[in-house]
């Protein structure tokens, strides 16, 4: 199947099988359809941590065009979750250099580091294990694509912001260890192969 990552086998959420695909030119319509649903983050298009020529007064349609240009260029941007034939979730996982600087202590001389910076699960599906299944698939995907280290920036469950980056306990349960902080809320956590 086009866009399917061989290292991202089906997962489980609420007992149902989930299929994962990489966002590519051939699967970008699924990504667009997910982000254009009511309640989806179409205000962002997952460009918050990506490079934009200007961050001032960027309209949603400009963010979408910027993301689609990245996809069309063949740059990895993330994976989608599919359940019962519908696209139901997103995880932004890509080489760290595809993002703007994610923490003050970031060493840009390090190679083969992939970052997980965002999850989107529609509110009706939250709490059923979809974010955890997306994280597992993102880990498999990054390592299959050549990552030696995966870095993430989750927050504590009680954090008043940045919950789209995932929660610290979910990463710790998968062997990620903390190496510092990015700001006052985001933990910098790593998983090495």
mmCIF file of the C-alpha atoms, coordinates in Angstrom:
data_MODEL
# 
_entry.id   MODEL 
# 
loop_
_atom_site.group_PDB 
_atom_site.id 
_atom_site.type_symbol 
_atom_site.label_atom_id 
_atom_site.label_alt_id 
_atom_site.label_comp_id 
_atom_site.label_asym_id 
_atom_site.label_entity_id 
_atom_site.label_seq_id 
_atom_site.pdbx_PDB_ins_code 
_atom_site.Cartn_x 
_atom_site.Cartn_y 
_atom_site.Cartn_z 
_atom_site.occupancy 
_atom_site.B_iso_or_equiv 
_atom_site.pdbx_formal_charge 
_atom_site.auth_seq_id 
_atom_site.auth_comp_id 
_atom_site.auth_asym_id 
_atom_site.auth_atom_id 
_atom_site.pdbx_PDB_model_num 
ATOM 1   C CA . UNK A 1 1   ? 0.000   0.000  0.000  1.00 0.00 ? 1   UNK A CA 1 
ATOM 2   C CA . UNK A 1 2   ? 1.443   3.425  -0.845 1.00 0.00 ? 2   UNK A CA 1 
ATOM 3   C CA . UNK A 1 3   ? 2.631   5.365  2.153  1.00 0.00 ? 3   UNK A CA 1 
ATOM 4   C CA . UNK A 1 4   ? 2.423   2.384  4.492  1.00 0.00 ? 4   UNK A CA 1 
ATOM 5   C CA . UNK A 1 5   ? 5.417   2.070  6.734  1.00 0.00 ? 5   UNK A CA 1 
ATOM 6   C CA . UNK A 1 6   ? 6.465   -1.550 6.973  1.00 0.00 ? 6   UNK A CA 1 
ATOM 7   C CA . UNK A 1 7   ? 7.625   -0.854 10.529 1.00 0.00 ? 7   UNK A CA 1 
ATOM 8   C CA . UNK A 1 8   ? 4.229   0.460  11.629 1.00 0.00 ? 8   UNK A CA 1 
ATOM 9   C CA . UNK A 1 9   ? 2.065   -2.625 12.057 1.00 0.00 ? 9   UNK A CA 1 
ATOM 10  C CA . UNK A 1 10  ? -1.569  -2.324 13.024 1.00 0.00 ? 10  UNK A CA 1 
ATOM 11  C CA . UNK A 1 11  ? -2.184  -1.281 16.599 1.00 0.00 ? 11  UNK A CA 1 
ATOM 12  C CA . UNK A 1 12  ? -5.145  -1.498 18.911 1.00 0.00 ? 12  UNK A CA 1 
ATOM 13  C CA . UNK A 1 13  ? -7.411  1.176  20.328 1.00 0.00 ? 13  UNK A CA 1 
ATOM 14  C CA . UNK A 1 14  ? -10.437 0.233  22.331 1.00 0.00 ? 14  UNK A CA 1 
ATOM 15  C CA . UNK A 1 15  ? -9.964  -3.332 21.056 1.00 0.00 ? 15  UNK A CA 1 
ATOM 16  C CA . UNK A 1 16  ? -10.213 -2.359 17.370 1.00 0.00 ? 16  UNK A CA 1 
ATOM 17  C CA . UNK A 1 17  ? -7.481  -2.656 14.742 1.00 0.00 ? 17  UNK A CA 1 
ATOM 18  C CA . UNK A 1 18  ? -5.765  0.547  13.668 1.00 0.00 ? 18  UNK A CA 1 
ATOM 19  C CA . UNK A 1 19  ? -3.759  0.923  10.471 1.00 0.00 ? 19  UNK A CA 1 
ATOM 20  C CA . UNK A 1 20  ? -1.015  3.542  10.105 1.00 0.00 ? 20  UNK A CA 1 
ATOM 21  C CA . UNK A 1 21  ? 0.246   5.311  7.003  1.00 0.00 ? 21  UNK A CA 1 
ATOM 22  C CA . UNK A 1 22  ? 2.955   7.841  6.403  1.00 0.00 ? 22  UNK A CA 1 
ATOM 23  C CA . UNK A 1 23  ? 1.808   11.183 5.002  1.00 0.00 ? 23  UNK A CA 1 
ATOM 24  C CA . UNK A 1 24  ? 3.122   11.337 1.436  1.00 0.00 ? 24  UNK A CA 1 
ATOM 25  C CA . UNK A 1 25  ? 1.953   12.833 -1.838 1.00 0.00 ? 25  UNK A CA 1 
ATOM 26  C CA . UNK A 1 26  ? -0.271  9.774  -2.309 1.00 0.00 ? 26  UNK A CA 1 
ATOM 27  C CA . UNK A 1 27  ? -1.833  9.931  1.193  1.00 0.00 ? 27  UNK A CA 1 
ATOM 28  C CA . UNK A 1 28  ? -1.984  13.693 1.665  1.00 0.00 ? 28  UNK A CA 1 
ATOM 29  C CA . UNK A 1 29  ? -5.738  13.781 0.908  1.00 0.00 ? 29  UNK A CA 1 
ATOM 30  C CA . UNK A 1 30  ? -6.335  11.697 4.055  1.00 0.00 ? 30  UNK A CA 1 
ATOM 31  C CA . UNK A 1 31  ? -4.268  14.219 6.036  1.00 0.00 ? 31  UNK A CA 1 
ATOM 32  C CA . UNK A 1 32  ? -6.195  17.155 4.541  1.00 0.00 ? 32  UNK A CA 1 
ATOM 33  C CA . UNK A 1 33  ? -9.562  15.496 5.228  1.00 0.00 ? 33  UNK A CA 1 
ATOM 34  C CA . UNK A 1 34  ? -8.610  14.827 8.861  1.00 0.00 ? 34  UNK A CA 1 
ATOM 35  C CA . UNK A 1 35  ? -7.468  18.411 9.467  1.00 0.00 ? 35  UNK A CA 1 
ATOM 36  C CA . UNK A 1 36  ? -10.525 19.908 7.767  1.00 0.00 ? 36  UNK A CA 1 
ATOM 37  C CA . UNK A 1 37  ? -13.013 18.087 10.020 1.00 0.00 ? 37  UNK A CA 1 
ATOM 38  C CA . UNK A 1 38  ? -14.917 20.120 12.632 1.00 0.00 ? 38  UNK A CA 1 
ATOM 39  C CA . UNK A 1 39  ? -12.763 20.521 15.738 1.00 0.00 ? 39  UNK A CA 1 
ATOM 40  C CA . UNK A 1 40  ? -9.531  19.606 13.948 1.00 0.00 ? 40  UNK A CA 1 
ATOM 41  C CA . UNK A 1 41  ? -6.435  21.843 14.180 1.00 0.00 ? 41  UNK A CA 1 
ATOM 42  C CA . UNK A 1 42  ? -6.880  23.523 10.784 1.00 0.00 ? 42  UNK A CA 1 
ATOM 43  C CA . UNK A 1 43  ? -5.801  26.760 12.499 1.00 0.00 ? 43  UNK A CA 1 
ATOM 44  C CA . UNK A 1 44  ? -2.333  25.224 12.747 1.00 0.00 ? 44  UNK A CA 1 
ATOM 45  C CA . UNK A 1 45  ? -1.843  22.571 10.040 1.00 0.00 ? 45  UNK A CA 1 
ATOM 46  C CA . UNK A 1 46  ? 0.948   21.321 12.314 1.00 0.00 ? 46  UNK A CA 1 
ATOM 47  C CA . UNK A 1 47  ? 3.147   24.249 11.336 1.00 0.00 ? 47  UNK A CA 1 
ATOM 48  C CA . UNK A 1 48  ? 3.661   25.555 14.902 1.00 0.00 ? 48  UNK A CA 1 
ATOM 49  C CA . UNK A 1 49  ? 7.119   23.958 15.164 1.00 0.00 ? 49  UNK A CA 1 
ATOM 50  C CA . UNK A 1 50  ? 8.026   24.010 11.467 1.00 0.00 ? 50  UNK A CA 1 
ATOM 51  C CA . UNK A 1 51  ? 9.900   26.660 9.532  1.00 0.00 ? 51  UNK A CA 1 
ATOM 52  C CA . UNK A 1 52  ? 7.816   29.494 8.073  1.00 0.00 ? 52  UNK A CA 1 
ATOM 53  C CA . UNK A 1 53  ? 9.224   32.600 6.366  1.00 0.00 ? 53  UNK A CA 1 
ATOM 54  C CA . UNK A 1 54  ? 7.290   34.723 8.843  1.00 0.00 ? 54  UNK A CA 1 
ATOM 55  C CA . UNK A 1 55  ? 5.364   33.745 11.950 1.00 0.00 ? 55  UNK A CA 1 
ATOM 56  C CA . UNK A 1 56  ? 3.410   37.037 12.110 1.00 0.00 ? 56  UNK A CA 1 
ATOM 57  C CA . UNK A 1 57  ? -0.199  37.058 10.906 1.00 0.00 ? 57  UNK A CA 1 
ATOM 58  C CA . UNK A 1 58  ? 0.033   33.802 8.954  1.00 0.00 ? 58  UNK A CA 1 
ATOM 59  C CA . UNK A 1 59  ? -3.443  32.759 7.814  1.00 0.00 ? 59  UNK A CA 1 
ATOM 60  C CA . UNK A 1 60  ? -4.667  29.169 8.077  1.00 0.00 ? 60  UNK A CA 1 
ATOM 61  C CA . UNK A 1 61  ? -4.704  28.703 4.302  1.00 0.00 ? 61  UNK A CA 1 
ATOM 62  C CA . UNK A 1 62  ? -1.056  29.841 4.145  1.00 0.00 ? 62  UNK A CA 1 
ATOM 63  C CA . UNK A 1 63  ? -0.136  27.267 6.804  1.00 0.00 ? 63  UNK A CA 1 
ATOM 64  C CA . UNK A 1 64  ? -1.941  24.578 4.840  1.00 0.00 ? 64  UNK A CA 1 
ATOM 65  C CA . UNK A 1 65  ? -0.121  25.564 1.619  1.00 0.00 ? 65  UNK A CA 1 
ATOM 66  C CA . UNK A 1 66  ? 3.209   25.508 3.480  1.00 0.00 ? 66  UNK A CA 1 
ATOM 67  C CA . UNK A 1 67  ? 2.513   22.034 4.888  1.00 0.00 ? 67  UNK A CA 1 
ATOM 68  C CA . UNK A 1 68  ? 1.372   20.675 1.531  1.00 0.00 ? 68  UNK A CA 1 
ATOM 69  C CA . UNK A 1 69  ? 4.544   22.047 -0.092 1.00 0.00 ? 69  UNK A CA 1 
ATOM 70  C CA . UNK A 1 70  ? 6.604   20.158 2.508  1.00 0.00 ? 70  UNK A CA 1 
ATOM 71  C CA . UNK A 1 71  ? 4.655   16.959 1.787  1.00 0.00 ? 71  UNK A CA 1 
ATOM 72  C CA . UNK A 1 72  ? 4.947   17.470 -1.983 1.00 0.00 ? 72  UNK A CA 1 
ATOM 73  C CA . UNK A 1 73  ? 8.721   17.919 -1.604 1.00 0.00 ? 73  UNK A CA 1 
ATOM 74  C CA . UNK A 1 74  ? 8.887   14.428 -0.083 1.00 0.00 ? 74  UNK A CA 1 
ATOM 75  C CA . UNK A 1 75  ? 9.933   15.637 3.371  1.00 0.00 ? 75  UNK A CA 1 
ATOM 76  C CA . UNK A 1 76  ? 8.680   13.380 6.188  1.00 0.00 ? 76  UNK A CA 1 
ATOM 77  C CA . UNK A 1 77  ? 5.985   15.080 8.272  1.00 0.00 ? 77  UNK A CA 1 
ATOM 78  C CA . UNK A 1 78  ? 4.210   12.336 10.195 1.00 0.00 ? 78  UNK A CA 1 
ATOM 79  C CA . UNK A 1 79  ? 1.816   9.429  10.274 1.00 0.00 ? 79  UNK A CA 1 
ATOM 80  C CA . UNK A 1 80  ? -1.942  8.963  10.190 1.00 0.00 ? 80  UNK A CA 1 
ATOM 81  C CA . UNK A 1 81  ? -4.103  6.452  12.031 1.00 0.00 ? 81  UNK A CA 1 
ATOM 82  C CA . UNK A 1 82  ? -7.009  4.768  10.238 1.00 0.00 ? 82  UNK A CA 1 
ATOM 83  C CA . UNK A 1 83  ? -9.857  2.988  12.010 1.00 0.00 ? 83  UNK A CA 1 
ATOM 84  C CA . UNK A 1 84  ? -12.821 1.347  10.303 1.00 0.00 ? 84  UNK A CA 1 
ATOM 85  C CA . UNK A 1 85  ? -11.831 2.909  6.976  1.00 0.00 ? 85  UNK A CA 1 
ATOM 86  C CA . UNK A 1 86  ? -11.661 6.464  8.369  1.00 0.00 ? 86  UNK A CA 1 
ATOM 87  C CA . UNK A 1 87  ? -8.628  8.614  9.126  1.00 0.00 ? 87  UNK A CA 1 
ATOM 88  C CA . UNK A 1 88  ? -8.850  9.211  12.861 1.00 0.00 ? 88  UNK A CA 1 
ATOM 89  C CA . UNK A 1 89  ? -5.529  10.492 14.160 1.00 0.00 ? 89  UNK A CA 1 
ATOM 90  C CA . UNK A 1 90  ? -2.218  12.202 13.473 1.00 0.00 ? 90  UNK A CA 1 
ATOM 91  C CA . UNK A 1 91  ? 1.273   12.216 14.926 1.00 0.00 ? 91  UNK A CA 1 
ATOM 92  C CA . UNK A 1 92  ? 3.943   14.624 13.735 1.00 0.00 ? 92  UNK A CA 1 
ATOM 93  C CA . UNK A 1 93  ? 7.182   12.636 13.601 1.00 0.00 ? 93  UNK A CA 1 
ATOM 94  C CA . UNK A 1 94  ? 10.069  13.726 11.410 1.00 0.00 ? 94  UNK A CA 1 
ATOM 95  C CA . UNK A 1 95  ? 13.820  14.337 11.427 1.00 0.00 ? 95  UNK A CA 1 
ATOM 96  C CA . UNK A 1 96  ? 14.533  17.025 14.023 1.00 0.00 ? 96  UNK A CA 1 
ATOM 97  C CA . UNK A 1 97  ? 16.055  19.374 11.427 1.00 0.00 ? 97  UNK A CA 1 
ATOM 98  C CA . UNK A 1 98  ? 12.625  19.546 9.752  1.00 0.00 ? 98  UNK A CA 1 
ATOM 99  C CA . UNK A 1 99  ? 11.487  21.637 12.726 1.00 0.00 ? 99  UNK A CA 1 
ATOM 100 C CA . UNK A 1 100 ? 12.629  24.961 14.084 1.00 0.00 ? 100 UNK A CA 1 
ATOM 101 C CA . UNK A 1 101 ? 14.639  24.848 17.319 1.00 0.00 ? 101 UNK A CA 1 
ATOM 102 C CA . UNK A 1 102 ? 12.695  22.792 19.881 1.00 0.00 ? 102 UNK A CA 1 
ATOM 103 C CA . UNK A 1 103 ? 14.726  23.410 23.041 1.00 0.00 ? 103 UNK A CA 1 
ATOM 104 C CA . UNK A 1 104 ? 17.523  25.671 24.259 1.00 0.00 ? 104 UNK A CA 1 
ATOM 105 C CA . UNK A 1 105 ? 19.918  22.779 24.866 1.00 0.00 ? 105 UNK A CA 1 
ATOM 106 C CA . UNK A 1 106 ? 19.423  21.310 21.378 1.00 0.00 ? 106 UNK A CA 1 
ATOM 107 C CA . UNK A 1 107 ? 22.736  20.291 19.803 1.00 0.00 ? 107 UNK A CA 1 
ATOM 108 C CA . UNK A 1 108 ? 22.311  20.664 16.052 1.00 0.00 ? 108 UNK A CA 1 
ATOM 109 C CA . UNK A 1 109 ? 25.502  18.698 15.381 1.00 0.00 ? 109 UNK A CA 1 
ATOM 110 C CA . UNK A 1 110 ? 23.752  15.478 16.484 1.00 0.00 ? 110 UNK A CA 1 
ATOM 111 C CA . UNK A 1 111 ? 22.667  13.253 13.603 1.00 0.00 ? 111 UNK A CA 1 
ATOM 112 C CA . UNK A 1 112 ? 19.811  10.804 13.053 1.00 0.00 ? 112 UNK A CA 1 
ATOM 113 C CA . UNK A 1 113 ? 17.505  12.354 15.657 1.00 0.00 ? 113 UNK A CA 1 
ATOM 114 C CA . UNK A 1 114 ? 13.788  12.326 14.930 1.00 0.00 ? 114 UNK A CA 1 
ATOM 115 C CA . UNK A 1 115 ? 11.295  14.397 16.907 1.00 0.00 ? 115 UNK A CA 1 
ATOM 116 C CA . UNK A 1 116 ? 7.711   13.723 17.921 1.00 0.00 ? 116 UNK A CA 1 
ATOM 117 C CA . UNK A 1 117 ? 6.036   17.092 18.421 1.00 0.00 ? 117 UNK A CA 1 
ATOM 118 C CA . UNK A 1 118 ? 2.286   16.740 18.018 1.00 0.00 ? 118 UNK A CA 1 
ATOM 119 C CA . UNK A 1 119 ? -0.703  14.430 18.277 1.00 0.00 ? 119 UNK A CA 1 
ATOM 120 C CA . UNK A 1 120 ? -4.235  14.988 17.107 1.00 0.00 ? 120 UNK A CA 1 
ATOM 121 C CA . UNK A 1 121 ? -7.043  12.651 18.150 1.00 0.00 ? 121 UNK A CA 1 
ATOM 122 C CA . UNK A 1 122 ? -10.647 13.842 17.696 1.00 0.00 ? 122 UNK A CA 1 
ATOM 123 C CA . UNK A 1 123 ? -12.332 14.466 21.041 1.00 0.00 ? 123 UNK A CA 1 
ATOM 124 C CA . UNK A 1 124 ? -14.863 11.636 20.495 1.00 0.00 ? 124 UNK A CA 1 
ATOM 125 C CA . UNK A 1 125 ? -11.989 9.116  20.350 1.00 0.00 ? 125 UNK A CA 1 
ATOM 126 C CA . UNK A 1 126 ? -9.866  10.382 23.232 1.00 0.00 ? 126 UNK A CA 1 
ATOM 127 C CA . UNK A 1 127 ? -9.287  8.002  26.126 1.00 0.00 ? 127 UNK A CA 1 
ATOM 128 C CA . UNK A 1 128 ? -9.532  4.862  23.968 1.00 0.00 ? 128 UNK A CA 1 
ATOM 129 C CA . UNK A 1 129 ? -5.777  4.317  23.523 1.00 0.00 ? 129 UNK A CA 1 
ATOM 130 C CA . UNK A 1 130 ? -5.400  5.944  20.118 1.00 0.00 ? 130 UNK A CA 1 
ATOM 131 C CA . UNK A 1 131 ? -2.650  8.382  21.206 1.00 0.00 ? 131 UNK A CA 1 
ATOM 132 C CA . UNK A 1 132 ? -0.657  5.494  22.719 1.00 0.00 ? 132 UNK A CA 1 
ATOM 133 C CA . UNK A 1 133 ? -1.089  3.462  19.519 1.00 0.00 ? 133 UNK A CA 1 
ATOM 134 C CA . UNK A 1 134 ? 0.033   6.485  17.479 1.00 0.00 ? 134 UNK A CA 1 
ATOM 135 C CA . UNK A 1 135 ? 3.096   6.863  19.702 1.00 0.00 ? 135 UNK A CA 1 
ATOM 136 C CA . UNK A 1 136 ? 4.024   3.196  19.254 1.00 0.00 ? 136 UNK A CA 1 
ATOM 137 C CA . UNK A 1 137 ? 3.614   3.511  15.484 1.00 0.00 ? 137 UNK A CA 1 
ATOM 138 C CA . UNK A 1 138 ? 5.632   6.760  15.426 1.00 0.00 ? 138 UNK A CA 1 
ATOM 139 C CA . UNK A 1 139 ? 8.484   5.076  17.317 1.00 0.00 ? 139 UNK A CA 1 
ATOM 140 C CA . UNK A 1 140 ? 8.495   2.142  14.878 1.00 0.00 ? 140 UNK A CA 1 
ATOM 141 C CA . UNK A 1 141 ? 8.272   4.509  11.912 1.00 0.00 ? 141 UNK A CA 1 
ATOM 142 C CA . UNK A 1 142 ? 11.178  6.717  13.023 1.00 0.00 ? 142 UNK A CA 1 
ATOM 143 C CA . UNK A 1 143 ? 13.487  3.787  13.753 1.00 0.00 ? 143 UNK A CA 1 
ATOM 144 C CA . UNK A 1 144 ? 12.555  2.132  10.427 1.00 0.00 ? 144 UNK A CA 1 
ATOM 145 C CA . UNK A 1 145 ? 13.443  5.392  8.644  1.00 0.00 ? 145 UNK A CA 1 
ATOM 146 C CA . UNK A 1 146 ? 16.924  5.523  10.209 1.00 0.00 ? 146 UNK A CA 1 
ATOM 147 C CA . UNK A 1 147 ? 16.549  7.353  13.511 1.00 0.00 ? 147 UNK A CA 1 
ATOM 148 C CA . UNK A 1 148 ? 19.099  6.396  16.138 1.00 0.00 ? 148 UNK A CA 1 
ATOM 149 C CA . UNK A 1 149 ? 17.368  8.581  18.744 1.00 0.00 ? 149 UNK A CA 1 
ATOM 150 C CA . UNK A 1 150 ? 13.801  9.807  19.075 1.00 0.00 ? 150 UNK A CA 1 
ATOM 151 C CA . UNK A 1 151 ? 13.222  13.005 20.994 1.00 0.00 ? 151 UNK A CA 1 
ATOM 152 C CA . UNK A 1 152 ? 9.875   14.227 22.337 1.00 0.00 ? 152 UNK A CA 1 
ATOM 153 C CA . UNK A 1 153 ? 8.679   17.236 24.334 1.00 0.00 ? 153 UNK A CA 1 
ATOM 154 C CA . UNK A 1 154 ? 5.649   16.103 26.375 1.00 0.00 ? 154 UNK A CA 1 
ATOM 155 C CA . UNK A 1 155 ? 4.053   17.812 29.337 1.00 0.00 ? 155 UNK A CA 1 
ATOM 156 C CA . UNK A 1 156 ? 2.687   16.634 32.662 1.00 0.00 ? 156 UNK A CA 1 
ATOM 157 C CA . UNK A 1 157 ? -0.973  15.611 32.681 1.00 0.00 ? 157 UNK A CA 1 
ATOM 158 C CA . UNK A 1 158 ? -1.943  18.749 34.649 1.00 0.00 ? 158 UNK A CA 1 
ATOM 159 C CA . UNK A 1 159 ? -0.198  21.172 32.278 1.00 0.00 ? 159 UNK A CA 1 
ATOM 160 C CA . UNK A 1 160 ? -2.431  24.087 31.228 1.00 0.00 ? 160 UNK A CA 1 
ATOM 161 C CA . UNK A 1 161 ? -0.901  24.106 27.729 1.00 0.00 ? 161 UNK A CA 1 
ATOM 162 C CA . UNK A 1 162 ? 0.991   22.040 25.149 1.00 0.00 ? 162 UNK A CA 1 
ATOM 163 C CA . UNK A 1 163 ? -1.126  18.907 25.718 1.00 0.00 ? 163 UNK A CA 1 
ATOM 164 C CA . UNK A 1 164 ? -1.008  18.344 21.927 1.00 0.00 ? 164 UNK A CA 1 
ATOM 165 C CA . UNK A 1 165 ? 2.629   17.300 22.462 1.00 0.00 ? 165 UNK A CA 1 
ATOM 166 C CA . UNK A 1 166 ? 1.550   14.306 24.535 1.00 0.00 ? 166 UNK A CA 1 
ATOM 167 C CA . UNK A 1 167 ? 1.880   13.484 28.192 1.00 0.00 ? 167 UNK A CA 1 
ATOM 168 C CA . UNK A 1 168 ? 5.132   12.617 29.938 1.00 0.00 ? 168 UNK A CA 1 
ATOM 169 C CA . UNK A 1 169 ? 3.870   9.352  31.469 1.00 0.00 ? 169 UNK A CA 1 
ATOM 170 C CA . UNK A 1 170 ? 2.947   7.928  28.053 1.00 0.00 ? 170 UNK A CA 1 
ATOM 171 C CA . UNK A 1 171 ? 6.525   8.435  26.861 1.00 0.00 ? 171 UNK A CA 1 
ATOM 172 C CA . UNK A 1 172 ? 8.123   7.215  30.106 1.00 0.00 ? 172 UNK A CA 1 
ATOM 173 C CA . UNK A 1 173 ? 6.092   3.992  29.859 1.00 0.00 ? 173 UNK A CA 1 
ATOM 174 C CA . UNK A 1 174 ? 7.817   3.322  26.523 1.00 0.00 ? 174 UNK A CA 1 
ATOM 175 C CA . UNK A 1 175 ? 11.336  3.818  27.843 1.00 0.00 ? 175 UNK A CA 1 
ATOM 176 C CA . UNK A 1 176 ? 11.882  7.501  27.066 1.00 0.00 ? 176 UNK A CA 1 
ATOM 177 C CA . UNK A 1 177 ? 14.135  9.177  29.631 1.00 0.00 ? 177 UNK A CA 1 
ATOM 178 C CA . UNK A 1 178 ? 14.243  12.851 30.500 1.00 0.00 ? 178 UNK A CA 1 
ATOM 179 C CA . UNK A 1 179 ? 17.305  14.882 29.502 1.00 0.00 ? 179 UNK A CA 1 
ATOM 180 C CA . UNK A 1 180 ? 16.077  18.381 30.360 1.00 0.00 ? 180 UNK A CA 1 
ATOM 181 C CA . UNK A 1 181 ? 13.323  20.921 29.940 1.00 0.00 ? 181 UNK A CA 1 
ATOM 182 C CA . UNK A 1 182 ? 12.213  23.074 27.030 1.00 0.00 ? 182 UNK A CA 1 
ATOM 183 C CA . UNK A 1 183 ? 10.686  26.071 28.733 1.00 0.00 ? 183 UNK A CA 1 
ATOM 184 C CA . UNK A 1 184 ? 8.789   25.654 31.975 1.00 0.00 ? 184 UNK A CA 1 
ATOM 185 C CA . UNK A 1 185 ? 6.361   22.897 30.916 1.00 0.00 ? 185 UNK A CA 1 
ATOM 186 C CA . UNK A 1 186 ? 7.816   20.744 28.149 1.00 0.00 ? 186 UNK A CA 1 
ATOM 187 C CA . UNK A 1 187 ? 10.051  17.846 29.205 1.00 0.00 ? 187 UNK A CA 1 
ATOM 188 C CA . UNK A 1 188 ? 12.742  16.854 26.702 1.00 0.00 ? 188 UNK A CA 1 
ATOM 189 C CA . UNK A 1 189 ? 12.697  13.062 26.582 1.00 0.00 ? 189 UNK A CA 1 
ATOM 190 C CA . UNK A 1 190 ? 14.667  10.601 24.493 1.00 0.00 ? 190 UNK A CA 1 
ATOM 191 C CA . UNK A 1 191 ? 14.530  7.009  23.368 1.00 0.00 ? 191 UNK A CA 1 
ATOM 192 C CA . UNK A 1 192 ? 17.657  5.470  21.861 1.00 0.00 ? 192 UNK A CA 1 
ATOM 193 C CA . UNK A 1 193 ? 17.807  2.375  19.748 1.00 0.00 ? 193 UNK A CA 1 
# 
